[in-house]
């Protein structure tokens, strides 16, 4: 059973849109939780659950100029989150 409580500690949220690579194509999915072995559980567009290593997943983030960019999960985890002022 995936642990949803560990996601915020990594800077991620349950249900967050992600994409992952299977072969040569990217597939869309939603983040579910962290597995006991440290991998992330993701559900794909059809609802199938997959356990994937952190390096295979990218999350949507706001880039430096405000555009939406895809960033790898290890890069998101290592970057400190800046809180809003108000």
C-alpha positions, 0 to 999 in steps of 0.5 A: 500500500503506497504511503501518501503522507511521505509525498509532501516531505518530498515536495510532491502532492497526491493526485499531481499530474506526472508523466513517465517514459515507457520505451520511447514515448511519454505517458501521462499519469497521476501521483498516488504515493510512495512505495515501501521500496522508495519508488513512486506509485503512479496511475496511468490514464486508464487507471492502472497502477505502476511503481516507478523509480524516481528518475523515470518520472517528471512533474509539472512545475512553473518555470522561471518565466512563468511557463509550465515546464516538466522537471524530473522528480530528483531535481524537484526533491533536491530544490528547496521550495520557496514559500509565497509572501502573502 
